[in-house]
Amino acid sequence: MNKGLKLAAAVLCAAVLGACGKGDGGAAAGDGAITVGFSQVGAESEWRTANTRSVKEALAAPEFNLKFSDAQQKQENQIKALRSFIAQGVDVIAFSPVVESGWETVLREAKAAGIPVVLTDRAVAVSDESLYATFIGSDFVEEGRKAARWLIEDSEGQAGPVRVVELQGTVGSAPANDRMKGFKEILGQDPRFTIVRSQSGDFTRAKGKEVMEAFLKAEGPGGIDVLFAHNDDMAIGAIQAIEAAGLKPGEDIRIVSIDGVRGAFEAMKAGKLNATIECNPLLGPQLADLVRDVHAGRPVPRRVEVEEGVFTREQAAAELPRRKY
């Protein structure tokens, strides 16, 4: 009897373990799932939160096995994450780089391992563009140009000088570099405008408020006509600083920013923000298509850009209910 019980127990245990093993394997990867290592910049803004949500929804099981890493806005964290993905032998690496430079070594390691890399939202500066398969995102230079064009049009008939302060994004990042470049390219064509102060607010609301407080103190009453913020979150922080100084944002100081998040539309509806340049964060579905293609070895475009618009406070009330981020 004891022998029989032992045999039955062994059979039952083997069956349970076998079932559990099969279930774990299916849950972790699934048959034929594409394993993707994705390194995100962080969670510094409404835009980034929406971008992360879109990526996670698009790269979901059972088709994908997503390994997600938050770099907390530190390049060293991203490099560690990419090396971890390489060590794990993922099928595709995708990431939104914190800054533009400093990626050559780790991207060469990925290439040597035969793992294709897709850049999302932000570009990198490398000597060999074959180190990544493709880029998907926005034209940041054009976003800066759009902000300047809006400002020039909004200033029609206004005599100079027009004193502008600029809240830059993270130092060394592609959007900060490119938005500044595009803005200055267009604004420099009109002698009425002068950028009197420019400093990084690191794309965060808190830092945007802090830097704007310093701008207001340095320039004094009436010393600032326009604020150009590289993202909406910094603009919203700056609005708080402007109000604390006893001024009316959107009137005493006109404000144009970039991203087009719900918070910006709420600020425009309240009359505190004049315009926002759209930067679409919902890249997940297009990223999933690119991952499928590069994994299958199919040719992909070197650059995939999204269509984006310009919105003013006159459009905010009608557009706000339609915003998905």
N, C-alpha and C positions, 0 to 999 in steps of 0.2 A: 504493500500500500504506500509506504514511504517513497519507494522508487517511482511509483506511478505519479504521486503528487509532485515529486521533483521534476519529472519529465513534463508534466502539464504546465507547471510554473515556468519552466524554461521556454516552452513553446509560446506561452502568453507574453513573457517578457520580450522575447525576440520579436513578436508581432507588434507589441507596443513601441519598442525602440525603432523598428523598421518604419512604422507609421509616423512616429515623431520625426525621424530623420528626413523622411520624404516631405513632411509638412514644413520643416524648417527651411529646407532647400528651396521649396517653392515660394515661401514667403520672402526669403532673402533676395532671390534673383528671378526665379521662374524660368521655364524653358525658353531659351532664345532671347531672354531679356538683354537689353543693351545697358551695360554698367557705365554710368556717367559720374565723374567726379566734378562737382561744381563748387568753386570758391567765390563767395560773395564779398564785396567790399565791407559791408557792415549793415547797420540799421540806423543810419544817421539822419534819415529824412522820411517824409511820407512817400516820396517817390521810390526810395529804396525798398520800403516795406511792400509797396505794390509790386515792384519788380520781382522781389523774392517770392511773393505769393504766386505770381504768374509762372515763374520758372518751376516751382514745386508742383503746381497743378499740371503743367504740361509734361513734365518728366516723371510721371507717376507710374506705379505698377499697374498692370502686369507687364507692359511693354518695356518699361525702363526700371533699372535699379539705381536710384539716385543716392550718391554719397555727398552730403551737403556740408560745407564748412563756412563759418562766419569769421572773417579776418579781423573784425573789430577795427577797421581802418588802419591796419598795420601791415606793411609789405612783408615783414619777416614772417608773420602768421600765414600769409598767402603762400609764400615760398615753401614753408613747412607743409602746408596742405597739399600743394602740387606734388611735392616729393613723396608724400604719403600715398597719393593717388597712383603715382608711378610704381611705387613698391607693391601696391595692391593689384597692379595689372589691370586697371580699368580699361574699358574700350575707348572712351573719349573723355577728354578733359575740356571743361568750359570754365571760364572765369572772367570776372570784371575787375581789371587791375586797379589797385589803389593809386598808383602813379604810373607814368609812362616808361621810365627807364629802369634798368636793373634786372631784366628778365632773361637775358641771353643764356646764362648758364643753365637755369632750370628748364628753359624751353628746349635747349639742346639735349638735355637728359630725356625729356619726353620724346623728342624725335628719335633718339637712339633706341628708345624702348618701343618704337613703332606706334606710339599713341598720338592720334591727331588732336590738335588743340583748336578750339573755337573761342574767339574773343567776343565778349558781350558788353555792350554799352560803352566801354572805354577801350581805346587803342593802346598799343605799346610802340616804343621806339627801339627797333632792332636793326642790325646790319644785314640780316638775312630774313626776308619776309616769308621764306618757305618754312620758318619755324612755327608758323601757325597756318591753319587751313583756310580760315575765313574770319571776317568780322561782321557782327550784326549790331546795329545801333543807329544813333543819330549823327547828323552833321553838326557838331558843336560850333564850328566856325560860322556856319550859316545862322545858327541860333543867335550868336552874338551880333551878326549883321542885322537880323530881324529886329532885335532890341533897339539898335541904333537907328534903324530906319523908322521904327515907330516913334522914337523920341524926336527925331528931326521933323517928322510929319506933325506930331502933336505940338511942336514949337513953332509952327508956321506963323509968321507975322510977329514973332517975339524978338525983340532986340537983345543983343548980347550984353555982357557976357552971361553964359549959363554955366553955373558951377556944378560939377557932377562928382559924386563920390561913388566908389566901386567896392562892393563886398565880393572878394574873390572866393572861389572854392578852395579845396585842399591844394596846397602848394605842390606843384609838380604833376598834378593829375591832368589827364587829357581834357576834361571839360573846362577846368579852370584856365589852362593855357589857351585853348581854342576859342572859348567864349570871349576872353579878353582880347584875343587877336582880331576876331571878327568885329567886335564892338568898336575897337579903336580904328580899324580899317575904314569903316563908314563914317564914324563921328569925326575923324581927322580931316574929312573933306569939307567940314563946316567950321569956319573960324570962330563962330559964336561960342562953341563948347570947349570947356576946359575940365579935365579930370584933376581935381585938386587933391584928392586922397584916394588911395587904393590899398586895401589890406585884406588878408585872408580871414574869412569867418568859418573856414573848415566845413562848409556845407551844413552847419548845425544852427538851430534856432537860438540856442543859448549864446553861442559865440557871435552870431550875427547881432544880437542885442548888445553884447559887450563892446564890439568894435564900433557899432553905430553910436553908442554913448561917447566913446572916445572921439569920433568924428565931430559930433555936435559940440563937444567941449572945446576941441581944437579950433573949429571954424567960427564958433560964436553965433549969436542970433542972426538969422538971415544969411548966413554964410554958405548954405547948401540949398541948391535949387532942385537937384535931381539925385535919386539913388538908383544905381544899377546893381542888382544883386544876381549872382551867378545861379542861385536857386531860390525857390519860393520860401523854404524854411528860414533861410537867413533874412529874407525880406520881412517875414512875419515877426521874427525877433526884433528886427530894426524898427518895425512899426511900434512895438511896445516901447522902445527907447525914445522914439519921436514923441509919442503921446506923453511919456513921463516928463519930457522936456517942455511940455505945455504947447506943443505944435500939433497941427492937423496933418496926419499922413494922407497923401493923395491930393492935398491942396497946397499947404505951405511947402511941402517937399513932394514932388511927383516921384512915383516909384514904378520901375519896370523890373521884372524878374523872369526867371526861366524855370520851367517844369510843367506848370498847368495842373497842379494837384488841387483837390477839393478845397483845401485850406486857402489857397490863393483865390479861388472863385468866391469863397465866403468873404474874404477880405475885400475883393472888388465889389461885391454886392453891397458891402457896408460903406463903400466909397473910400476905403483906406489904401487900396492898391490900384494903380491906373491900368496896368497891362501885364500879361504874362505870356511868355513864348512857350508853346507846347513842346515837351520832350516826352514822348510816349514810353512808359515803362513796361507795357504789356507785351514783352518780347517772347514770352514762353512758347507759344505755338510755332512761331517762326524758328526759334532755337531748336525745338524738337525736330522740325523738318530738316534743318541743317545737320543735326546729330545723326539722324537716320542716313542721310546722304554720305557724310564723311565716313561713317562706320561701314557703309556698303561699298566704299571706294568710288562713289559716283562724283563727277566734277561739280564743283559749287562755285558761285561767284566769289571774287576776292572780298567784296564788300556788299552788304545788304543794308539798305537804309529804310527807315520808316517815314511815312508822311506825317507832317505836323503843321499846326496852324498858329495864328496869333489871335489872342483874345483880349478884349478891353472890358472895362467895367460896365460899359453900356450893354454888353452881351452876357454879363455874368448871371443875372437872374434867370434868363432863359436856358442857359447852358448848364447851370449847376446840377439840376436833376439828372442830367445825362452822363455826368462824370462817373467813371468806374474806378477812379483812384484818387 
